[in-house]
Amino acid sequence: QVQLVESGGGLVQAGGSLRLSCAASGRTFSRYAMAWFRQGPGKERDFVATITWSGTSTYYTDSVKGRFTISRDNAKNTVYLQMNSLKPEDTAVYFCAAREDYSGQYYYIATNNYNYWGQGTQVTVSS
């Protein structure tokens, strides 16, 4: 069992930056792949970024490449999403997710690939 709690969301102007945090507890954090998803009003929950348990490999959805950076600090059991050059279309509830992953060889981008979810944190980007 893994418990995830997101924080760091808020209101920011277009072009600004935010850093989201996801604190994990309950089980060994280093053997879990981690990801960020987001869900805008009236939309499905979509993949944003993922990072392997080793922290050596990352993958991003095309719309955030070059603007967002996912990272993790296993000693602190925390995953981060640094968001720069924010756009109004980035407005959404952002969710942290985790899954057991002992190989670290594959990326997982579907919601049903993940077993554990945080409660979400709201990000609003104004124009």
Salt bridges, closest charged atoms under 4 A:
ASP62 OD1 - LYS65 NZ 3.07
ASP90 OD1 - ARG38 NH1 2.92
ASP90 OD2 - ARG67 NH1 2.77
GLU100 OE2 - ARG27 NH2 2.96
